[in-house]
Amino acid sequence: MKVTLIRPPAYSVGLMGAQRVPYLGIAYVAAACREAGHTVDIIDMCGENIDRSEIVKDRFIAYGMPFSFLDQRLKSAQIIGVTCMFSQDWVFHRGLIQYVKKLVPDARVVAGGEHVTAIPEYCLNDCKELDICVLGEGEKTFVKLLKAIEADHDFGNIAGLVYRDKRSGTISHTAKPIRQKNIDDLPLPAWDAVPLENYLARELNYHIQRGRTIPVLASRGCPYACTFCSNSNMWDNMWLGRDPVLVVDEMELYIEKYQIDNFVFSDLTAVVNRKNIEALCREILDRGMKITWQLPTLRTESLDRQVLALMYQAGCRELDFAVESGSRELLSQVNKGNDPATMVALIKDSLQIGMNLSINIIIGLPGERFKDFLKSYLMCMKLALSGLQEVNVFPFIPYPGSKLFNELQTSGALRLEDDFFTNLFAYADLSRAVSWSEHFGPKTLRAMRLFLLASFYGLMLLSHPFRLVRLIRNVFCRKGTTKFEGVVGRIFSNLKIYHSTEQGK
């Protein structure tokens, strides 16, 4: 069958910008479809024209091609898959699906990703043009779905689907999605179907520029169950690691084929198995690979100074620690058992080794009081003096699929509507705040966020004045070596977008 997979434009609000990076999920699904004998066309609406941007719905920025770009590309499409990963984008993705269905009314429109996995029935009811939701990992389920459609068979025995009956219009659920047990069996992502060079030539990364960068996956899933996180709904609580030899084989392939300098590991929780990360590092060192790489959302359970030193030796240069709070009591309430003191010690070890670090702090969690915020604040100030490069402060948002989202929805405190989804952009918008806290209102929460950010970066730059010089130089040269520098550079770029839009009115 002819399958068309669409990656929608990237969206942002405010001045921080969207993460315009190659999308790994759609490349994996495309590879699985090809392996099953199907013809696949990926339409990467972001990657086709990365430099294009426009203001949509008054205050949001869309990066990539307009919907009209699809008019010619979809004429002969039979099955159309749309990536719906992030809930804050749902309003825009719904509009895209409606546009697609109007273009090719006889095509089956399928959506996959974390958002539709969390609330599939809502998505089908909210968007009548959407036919089928694929839940969880998409590769095997989507291929089985294609086989059933091709043979005109019922979908009822395919686990991991929620769909609308073509005749009656009723919504049906099949069995719970089944995890892929041996992820080493999956074909490598079909990067040749993506306008990859558009990303690589611009050295696009998560606000950091370290040369030609591509994402890679060393594991899937997360064994933890933080109540504010939706990952367990998407992946359950099973962590599966790939064979480190195969991961490094893939990295070497990309170096040879695409001249890659830098790798971003897109794992949910990269370091769960100490032996796994050590084996990966030694494999990189044994092959003499001169690369850099980054790890996101780290916890501390399997890390110590020895492992961190080995990671640095193998080329790891940036780490993101998912600290969330300086209050041990609050962390326990949200089922995150990390000890703040242990995290601080590990962060200091990482800094001494030479890593660039960022930490994530969440404020406004249900149950958080001012004393908890004060502990987070003091921890950040101590780390600023110790040399921590950056802190990200996010207001709590009840993400669909998380336990806290389910509790708020059940209690009636939360209603699914367009404003709810667009308010999820609050993580990137310093000008607005939405509060789900019983102790802090929106204005107070915004003030707390700005106060923590201003205090941290002010103290960090005062105690490390050479960083201010580097910041000015790197922003001016558009060569951010930390996320903070990248974000500042992106703010100036987005100011130009807003300014040009205002002039055009």
C-alpha positions as CSV (number, residue, x, y, z in Angstrom):
1,M,0.0,0.0,0.0
2,K,1.0,3.6,-0.4
3,V,1.5,5.2,3.0
4,T,2.0,8.9,3.7
5,L,3.3,9.9,7.1
6,I,3.1,13.6,8.1
7,R,5.2,15.4,10.6
8,P,3.2,18.7,11.3
9,P,4.9,22.1,11.6
10,A,6.6,22.9,14.9
11,Y,4.8,25.3,17.2
12,S,5.9,27.6,19.9
13,V,4.6,30.6,21.9
14,G,6.4,33.5,23.3
15,L,10.1,34.1,22.5
16,M,11.7,30.8,23.4
17,G,11.1,29.0,20.1
18,A,10.3,25.4,19.0
19,Q,12.6,22.5,19.0
20,R,13.2,22.0,15.2
21,V,15.0,18.7,15.2
22,P,14.7,15.5,13.1
23,Y,11.8,13.5,14.5
24,L,12.8,10.0,15.4
25,G,9.4,8.4,15.8
26,I,8.2,9.0,12.3
27,A,11.4,7.6,10.8
28,Y,11.1,4.4,12.9
29,V,7.5,3.9,11.7
30,A,8.5,4.5,8.1
31,A,11.2,1.9,8.3
32,A,8.8,-0.7,9.7
33,C,6.3,0.0,6.9
34,R,9.1,-0.4,4.3
35,E,10.2,-3.6,5.8
36,A,6.6,-4.9,5.5
37,G,6.7,-4.1,1.8
38,H,4.7,-0.8,1.7
39,T,5.7,2.3,-0.2
40,V,6.2,5.2,2.2
41,D,6.3,9.0,1.7
42,I,7.2,11.2,4.7
43,I,6.0,14.7,4.5
44,D,8.1,16.6,7.1
45,M,6.3,19.9,7.1
46,C,8.8,21.4,9.5
47,G,11.9,20.0,7.8
48,E,10.8,20.9,4.3
49,N,11.3,24.6,5.0
50,I,12.8,25.0,8.5
51,D,13.5,28.7,8.0
52,R,9.9,29.7,7.3
53,S,7.7,30.9,10.2
54,E,4.4,32.6,10.6
55,I,2.2,33.8,13.5
56,V,-0.9,31.7,13.9
57,K,-3.9,32.2,16.2
58,D,-2.5,35.7,17.1
59,R,0.3,34.6,19.4
60,F,1.8,31.3,18.3
61,I,4.6,30.7,15.9
62,A,4.4,27.9,13.3
63,Y,7.7,26.8,11.8
64,G,7.6,25.0,8.4
65,M,5.3,24.7,5.5
66,P,1.6,26.0,5.5
67,F,-1.2,23.4,5.1
68,S,-1.6,24.3,1.5
69,F,1.8,22.6,0.9
70,L,-0.1,19.3,1.1
71,D,-2.5,20.0,-1.8
72,Q,-0.4,18.3,-4.4
73,R,1.5,15.8,-2.2
74,L,-1.6,14.0,-0.9
75,K,-3.6,13.5,-4.2
76,S,-3.0,9.7,-4.4
77,A,-2.6,8.9,-0.7
78,Q,-4.5,5.8,0.7
79,I,-3.4,5.8,4.3
80,I,-2.3,9.0,6.0
81,G,-0.5,8.9,9.4
82,V,-0.2,12.0,11.4
83,T,2.2,12.4,14.3
84,C,0.4,13.8,17.4
85,M,3.1,13.6,20.1
86,F,2.5,16.6,22.3
87,S,-0.8,17.6,23.8
88,Q,-0.1,21.4,23.6
89,D,-0.1,21.0,19.8
90,W,-3.5,19.2,19.6
91,V,-5.5,22.3,18.4
92,F,-3.1,22.7,15.5
93,H,-2.9,19.0,14.7
94,R,-6.6,18.8,14.7
95,G,-6.8,21.5,12.1
96,L,-4.2,19.7,10.0
97,I,-6.2,16.4,10.1
98,Q,-9.4,18.3,9.1
99,Y,-7.5,19.9,6.2
100,V,-6.1,16.5,5.1
101,K,-9.5,14.8,5.2
102,K,-11.0,17.5,3.1
103,L,-8.3,17.0,0.5
104,V,-8.6,13.2,0.3
105,P,-11.9,12.2,1.9
106,D,-11.5,8.5,0.9
107,A,-8.2,8.1,2.7
108,R,-7.9,6.6,6.1
109,V,-6.4,9.1,8.5
110,V,-4.5,7.6,11.4
111,A,-2.9,9.4,14.4
112,G,-0.2,8.1,16.7
113,G,1.9,9.4,19.5
114,E,1.8,10.2,23.2
115,H,-1.2,12.6,23.0
116,V,-3.6,10.2,21.2
117,T,-2.3,7.4,23.4
118,A,-3.4,9.4,26.5
119,I,-6.9,10.4,25.4
120,P,-7.8,8.5,22.1
121,E,-11.6,8.6,22.5
122,Y,-11.5,12.4,23.1
123,C,-9.4,12.9,20.0
124,L,-11.8,10.9,17.9
125,N,-14.8,12.8,19.3
126,D,-13.1,16.1,19.0
127,C,-12.0,15.5,15.4
128,K,-14.6,13.6,13.4
129,E,-12.1,13.5,10.4
130,L,-9.8,11.3,12.4
131,D,-10.4,7.6,11.8
132,I,-8.0,5.6,13.9
133,C,-5.7,6.1,16.9
134,V,-2.6,3.9,17.3
135,L,-1.6,3.6,20.9
136,G,1.9,3.2,22.4
137,E,4.8,2.0,20.2
138,G,3.6,2.4,16.7
139,E,5.8,0.2,14.5
140,K,4.2,-3.2,14.9
141,T,0.7,-2.0,15.5
142,F,0.7,0.3,12.4
143,V,2.0,-2.5,10.2
144,K,-0.7,-4.9,11.4
145,L,-3.3,-2.2,10.7
146,L,-2.1,-1.7,7.2
147,K,-2.3,-5.5,6.6
148,A,-5.9,-5.5,7.9
149,I,-6.9,-2.5,5.7
150,E,-5.3,-4.1,2.7
151,A,-7.2,-7.3,3.2
152,D,-10.4,-5.5,4.2
153,H,-10.4,-7.3,7.6
154,D,-11.8,-6.2,10.9
155,F,-9.4,-4.4,13.4
156,G,-10.8,-6.0,16.5
157,N,-7.9,-8.5,17.0
158,I,-5.1,-5.9,16.6
159,A,-4.0,-4.7,20.1
160,G,-3.4,-1.0,20.6
161,L,-6.1,0.6,18.5
162,V,-9.1,2.9,19.1
163,Y,-11.1,3.5,16.0
164,R,-14.3,4.8,14.5
165,D,-16.5,2.3,12.7
166,K,-16.9,3.4,9.1
167,R,-20.5,2.4,8.9
168,S,-22.0,3.0,12.4
169,G,-19.6,5.8,13.5
170,T,-19.2,4.1,16.9
171,I,-15.9,4.1,18.7
172,S,-14.3,0.8,19.5
173,H,-11.3,-0.1,21.7
174,T,-9.1,-3.1,21.1
175,A,-6.8,-4.8,23.7
176,K,-4.0,-2.8,25.5
177,P,-1.0,-2.2,23.2
178,I,1.8,-4.8,23.5
179,R,5.4,-3.6,24.0
180,Q,8.0,-4.5,21.6
181,K,10.2,-6.9,23.6
182,N,13.3,-7.0,21.5
183,I,14.0,-3.5,20.3
184,D,17.2,-4.7,18.6
185,D,14.9,-6.3,16.0
186,L,13.5,-3.0,14.8
187,P,14.8,-1.7,11.5
188,L,16.9,1.5,11.7
189,P,15.1,4.8,11.2
190,A,14.4,5.7,7.6
191,W,16.3,8.9,7.6
192,D,16.6,8.8,3.8
193,A,12.9,9.6,3.6
194,V,13.3,12.8,5.7
195,P,14.8,16.1,4.5
196,L,17.6,15.4,6.9
197,E,20.2,17.7,5.3
198,N,18.0,20.7,6.1
199,Y,18.5,20.0,9.8
200,L,22.1,18.9,9.6
201,A,23.4,21.8,7.6
202,R,21.9,24.2,10.2
203,E,23.4,22.2,13.1
204,L,20.0,22.2,14.7
205,N,19.8,20.7,18.2
206,Y,18.0,21.3,21.5
207,H,19.3,24.9,21.6
208,I,23.0,23.6,21.6
209,Q,25.2,23.7,18.5
210,R,27.9,21.1,18.3
211,G,28.0,20.5,14.6
212,R,25.9,18.1,12.5
213,T,23.5,16.5,15.0
214,I,21.2,13.5,14.8
215,P,19.0,11.8,17.4
216,V,19.6,8.2,18.4
217,L,17.9,5.8,20.7
218,A,19.7,3.4,23.1
219,S,16.6,2.4,25.1
220,R,12.8,2.6,25.4
221,G,10.6,3.1,28.3
222,C,11.0,4.3,31.9
223,P,10.8,2.0,35.0
224,Y,9.6,4.9,37.2
225,A,6.1,6.2,37.7
226,C,6.2,9.9,38.7
227,T,2.6,11.2,39.1
228,F,3.2,14.3,36.9
229,C,4.6,12.3,34.0
230,S,2.7,10.6,31.1
231,N,5.5,8.3,30.0
232,S,4.2,5.2,31.9
233,N,0.9,5.6,30.0
234,M,2.7,5.5,26.7
235,W,5.4,2.9,27.5
236,D,4.1,1.2,30.7
237,N,6.9,0.9,33.3
238,M,9.2,-1.4,31.4
239,W,12.7,-0.2,30.5
240,L,14.4,-2.0,27.6
241,G,17.9,-1.3,26.5
242,R,19.4,-1.9,23.1
243,D,22.6,-3.8,22.6
244,P,25.3,-1.1,23.0
245,V,27.3,-2.6,20.2
246,L,24.4,-2.1,17.8
247,V,23.8,1.4,19.1
248,V,27.5,2.3,18.3
249,D,27.2,0.5,14.9
250,E,24.3,2.8,14.1
251,M,26.3,5.9,15.2
252,E,29.2,4.8,13.0
253,L,26.9,4.4,10.1
254,Y,25.6,7.9,10.5
255,I,29.1,9.3,10.8
256,E,30.0,7.7,7.5
257,K,26.7,8.4,5.7
258,Y,25.8,11.9,7.0
259,Q,29.1,13.2,8.4
260,I,27.6,13.4,11.9
261,D,29.6,15.2,14.6
262,N,27.2,15.0,17.6
263,F,24.4,12.7,18.8
264,V,21.4,13.4,21.0
265,F,20.1,10.4,22.9
266,S,16.3,10.6,22.9
267,D,15.8,8.1,25.6
268,L,13.2,8.8,28.3
269,T,15.6,7.6,31.0
270,A,19.0,6.8,29.4
271,V,20.9,5.6,32.5
272,V,18.9,2.8,34.2
273,N,21.4,0.0,33.8
274,R,24.9,0.9,34.8
275,K,26.5,-1.9,32.8
276,N,24.7,-0.7,29.7
277,I,26.0,2.9,29.8
278,E,29.5,1.7,30.7
279,A,29.4,-0.8,27.8
280,L,28.3,2.0,25.4
281,C,31.1,4.3,26.5
282,R,33.7,1.6,26.2
283,E,32.5,0.7,22.7
284,I,32.8,4.3,21.6
285,L,36.3,4.6,23.1
286,D,37.5,1.2,21.7
287,R,36.5,2.4,18.2
288,G,38.3,5.7,18.6
289,M,35.2,7.7,17.7
290,K,35.8,11.5,18.0
291,I,32.2,12.7,18.7
292,T,30.2,14.5,21.3
293,W,26.8,13.5,22.6
294,Q,24.1,14.5,25.1
295,L,21.8,12.8,27.5
296,P,18.4,14.2,28.6
297,T,16.2,13.8,31.7
298,L,18.7,11.9,33.9
299,R,18.0,10.4,37.3
300,T,20.8,9.5,39.8
301,E,20.2,5.9,40.7
302,S,22.8,4.4,38.4
303,L,25.3,7.3,38.3
304,D,28.4,8.1,40.3
305,R,31.6,10.0,39.7
306,Q,33.3,7.0,38.0
307,V,30.5,6.5,35.5
308,L,30.3,10.2,34.8
309,A,34.1,10.4,34.1
310,L,33.8,7.5,31.7
311,M,30.9,9.2,29.9
312,Y,32.9,12.4,29.6
313,Q,35.9,10.5,28.2
314,A,33.6,8.9,25.6
315,G,32.4,12.3,24.4
316,C,29.4,13.1,26.6
317,R,29.3,16.9,27.1
318,E,25.8,17.9,28.2
319,L,23.5,16.4,30.8
320,D,20.0,17.3,31.8
321,F,19.1,16.3,35.4
322,A,15.4,15.9,36.2
323,V,15.7,17.3,39.7
324,E,12.1,18.7,39.9
325,S,12.3,20.0,43.5
326,G,14.7,20.6,46.3
327,S,12.1,19.3,48.8
328,R,12.4,15.6,49.6
329,E,8.9,15.6,51.0
330,L,7.4,17.0,47.8
331,L,9.4,14.5,45.7
332,S,7.9,11.7,47.7
333,Q,4.4,13.0,47.2
334,V,4.8,12.8,43.4
335,N,6.4,9.4,43.6
336,K,9.9,10.5,42.7
337,G,12.1,9.0,45.4
338,N,15.4,10.9,44.6
339,D,17.2,12.5,47.4
340,P,18.0,16.2,46.7
341,A,21.3,16.0,48.6
342,T,22.4,13.0,46.5
343,M,21.5,14.9,43.3
344,V,23.3,18.0,44.3
345,A,26.5,16.0,45.1
346,L,26.3,14.3,41.7
347,I,25.7,17.6,39.9
348,K,28.8,19.0,41.6
349,D,30.8,15.9,40.5
350,S,29.6,16.4,36.9
351,L,30.6,20.0,36.9
352,Q,34.1,19.2,38.2
353,I,34.5,16.6,35.5
354,G,33.7,19.3,32.9
355,M,30.1,18.6,31.9
356,N,27.7,21.3,30.8
357,L,24.6,20.8,32.9
358,S,21.0,21.9,33.1
359,I,18.5,21.0,35.8
360,N,14.7,21.0,35.6
361,I,12.6,22.4,38.4
362,I,8.8,22.2,38.6
363,I,6.9,24.7,40.6
364,G,3.2,24.7,41.5
365,L,2.8,20.9,41.9
366,P,-0.3,19.9,43.9
367,G,0.6,19.9,47.6
368,E,3.6,22.2,47.1
369,R,3.9,25.0,49.8
370,F,6.2,28.0,50.0
371,K,8.6,26.1,52.2
372,D,9.0,23.5,49.4
373,F,9.6,26.3,46.8
374,L,12.2,27.9,49.2
375,K,14.1,24.6,49.3
376,S,14.2,24.5,45.5
377,Y,15.3,28.1,45.4
378,L,18.1,27.7,47.9
379,M,19.3,24.6,46.1
380,C,19.5,26.5,42.8
381,M,21.4,29.3,44.4
382,K,24.0,26.9,45.8
383,L,24.4,25.3,42.5
384,A,24.8,28.6,40.7
385,L,27.8,29.3,43.0
386,S,29.1,25.9,42.3
387,G,29.1,26.5,38.5
388,L,25.9,25.1,37.2
389,Q,25.3,26.5,33.8
390,E,21.5,26.6,33.6
391,V,18.2,25.9,35.3
392,N,14.8,25.4,33.6
393,V,11.9,26.3,35.8
394,F,8.5,25.0,34.6
395,P,5.1,25.6,36.0
396,F,3.3,22.3,36.7
397,I,0.9,21.3,34.0
398,P,-1.4,18.3,34.2
399,Y,-0.2,16.4,31.2
400,P,-2.7,14.0,29.6
401,G,-1.9,10.4,30.5
402,S,-0.3,11.3,33.9
403,K,-1.8,10.2,37.2
404,L,-2.2,13.9,38.3
405,F,-4.1,14.7,35.1
406,N,-6.4,11.7,35.7
407,E,-7.1,12.8,39.3
408,L,-7.8,16.4,38.3
409,Q,-10.1,15.3,35.5
410,T,-12.0,12.9,37.8
411,S,-12.5,15.6,40.4
412,G,-14.0,18.0,37.8
413,A,-11.2,20.5,38.3
414,L,-10.1,20.0,34.7
415,R,-12.1,20.2,31.4
416,L,-10.7,19.2,28.0
417,E,-11.2,22.1,25.7
418,D,-9.0,24.2,23.4
419,D,-7.8,26.6,26.0
420,F,-6.6,23.7,28.2
421,F,-4.4,22.4,25.4
422,T,-2.9,25.8,24.4
423,N,-2.3,26.6,28.1
424,L,0.1,23.6,28.1
425,F,2.5,25.9,26.3
426,A,3.0,27.7,29.7
427,Y,6.2,25.8,30.0
428,A,7.7,28.0,27.3
429,D,5.8,31.2,27.9
430,L,7.2,33.5,30.6
431,S,4.5,36.1,30.0
432,R,1.6,33.9,31.2
433,A,0.9,31.4,33.9
434,V,-1.8,28.9,34.6
435,S,-2.0,27.5,38.1
436,W,-3.2,24.1,39.3
437,S,-2.0,24.7,42.8
438,E,-4.2,25.0,45.8
439,H,-1.6,27.4,47.4
440,F,-0.4,29.6,44.6
441,G,-2.4,31.6,42.0
442,P,-1.3,32.3,38.5
443,K,0.3,35.7,39.2
444,T,2.1,34.3,42.3
445,L,3.4,31.3,40.3
446,R,4.6,33.5,37.5
447,A,6.4,35.8,40.0
448,M,8.0,32.8,41.7
449,R,9.2,31.5,38.4
450,L,10.7,34.8,37.2
451,F,12.3,35.4,40.6
452,L,14.0,32.0,40.7
453,L,15.2,32.4,37.1
454,A,16.5,36.0,37.6
455,S,18.2,35.1,40.9
456,F,19.9,32.0,39.5
457,Y,21.2,33.5,36.2
458,G,22.1,36.8,38.0
459,L,24.1,34.9,40.6
460,M,25.6,32.5,38.1
461,L,26.9,35.3,35.9
462,L,28.1,37.4,38.8
463,S,30.1,34.5,40.3
464,H,31.4,33.4,36.9
465,P,31.8,36.7,34.9
466,F,33.6,35.1,32.0
467,R,30.3,33.4,31.1
468,L,28.7,36.8,30.4
469,V,31.5,37.5,27.8
470,R,31.0,34.1,26.3
471,L,27.2,34.5,26.2
472,I,27.5,37.8,24.3
473,R,30.0,36.3,21.9
474,N,28.1,33.1,21.2
475,V,24.7,34.8,20.8
476,F,26.2,37.3,18.4
477,C,27.9,34.5,16.5
478,R,24.8,32.3,16.7
479,K,26.9,29.5,18.2
480,G,25.3,28.5,21.4
481,T,27.3,26.0,23.4
482,T,24.8,25.8,26.3
483,K,21.0,25.7,26.2
484,F,20.9,29.0,27.9
485,E,22.9,30.6,25.1
486,G,20.8,28.9,22.5
487,V,17.5,30.1,24.2
488,V,18.8,33.7,24.3
489,G,19.7,33.5,20.7
490,R,16.3,32.1,19.8
491,I,14.6,34.9,21.8
492,F,16.3,37.5,19.5
493,S,15.3,35.6,16.4
494,N,11.7,35.4,17.5
495,L,11.6,39.1,18.4
496,K,12.3,39.7,14.7
497,I,9.5,37.4,13.7
498,Y,7.0,39.2,15.9
499,H,8.3,42.6,14.8
500,S,8.0,41.7,11.1
501,T,4.5,40.4,11.6
502,E,3.5,43.7,13.4
503,Q,5.0,45.7,10.5
504,G,3.0,43.6,8.0
505,K,-0.3,44.3,9.6
